[in-house]
Amino acid sequence: MKVRPFDGCIVSPALAAEVVTPAYDAMLPEERARFAESHPLNYVNAMRSPEEFPAGRAPPLAQLLAGNRAQLVKLLGKNAFRPIGGRCFFIYRLRAGGHTQTGVVAQVAIDEYAAGAIKLHEDTTREKERQLARYLDAVGAVSSPVCLACAGDGAIDSCVGRLSEREPLLDFDIGDGVRQSIWKVGGGDVHHLHGLLGAVRTAYLTDGHHRCAAGLRYAEQRRAAGEGESGGEGGAGHNWLLVAFFPQNQLRVLSYHRCVRDLNGLSLDQFLAKVSENFTLSAADPADPLPKKRGRFALFVDGRWHALSIKAPPPPDPVEQLDVRVLEQKLLAPVLGITSPRDDPRLGYVAGVSGAAGLAERCRRDWRLGIACHPVSLPQIMAVADAGKMMPPKSTWFDPKMRSGIFLTRCNRPAASANPDDWSE
């Protein structure tokens, strides 16, 4: 795989806890908006999106993107970032409770993604791709590494283990229970690690499908404008993705639960009767209602938990066997009339990190029912990707999430400076 060390900026240690973002994907859009407004130094202020605003009140996208760039320049002016000082790799460790995962942050040629060396398991929407490509063009910076899972490699693991025995460059907790540690890889270790990463032939994209698709779209736009083909390792930033390689056996996959606005015109008794056609219903333990194995679900409706078990096993297909697909075909579509899970406004999603309590709380606020799913396994994800198929939307939640606001690389301007004047138009 075509990999390179990268230059750019890294967050200043004294400000890391203020600048580095929370797991904003787990927040509702209005929660992200409130967080941004109450944390003016946080990098989320350089990542504002239209959905954070009430319907009909979002500013034009061009104006919003200009504001994002202005926020980035403002952060640089407050010395929130400092230059890396030459091309290098970084070791990135996240610890949450008893879970630890340690990866390598690097850049991978966007052509590897286009050629299929980076395997996918989720579809993307063209509108989101367009918005993110416009973000890259307007803001000119990337700060969110995409996550790649790789097969275990003893040589890489040994190298990473040795390099992370030293004192970290950054070691901080932003108060969300995730400890983040960063080590800079320089000198002769760059060449050694470069060779090991270059030998990787296949990686699985676990988080960042839209960012990769937008990166390719943006690179094609720049190339069409005559601004740099893929070239060599010193090529233009738009030809490279910011990534983090993690061993697949270190990644933790949580559930992605569903919530629905209404019962599709059915009474509760009618709804449960229709559910019973494809599922066996029983009372769930309210203290621990989440499903413990594949083929099981937990339904929360009108303040009560029910346990569901699929009656007929799904067909032997990597996608059709997924619990989230079973849910679509046996409950969401035939009972609730939700046939387009990607864009039906009656369907919402709740990250598994929120637990049963988080799903129940969402329902108590403004949703009629919630459905908890068992997590998809990494081998299931890889089987789907290997088959060239796509999983239903919001099938996986990898936790802990990598954060934005740590690294900063340029995607359309050559300088790697933390001087705000170098980033101003």
Disulfide bonds with the S-S distance in Angstrom:
none
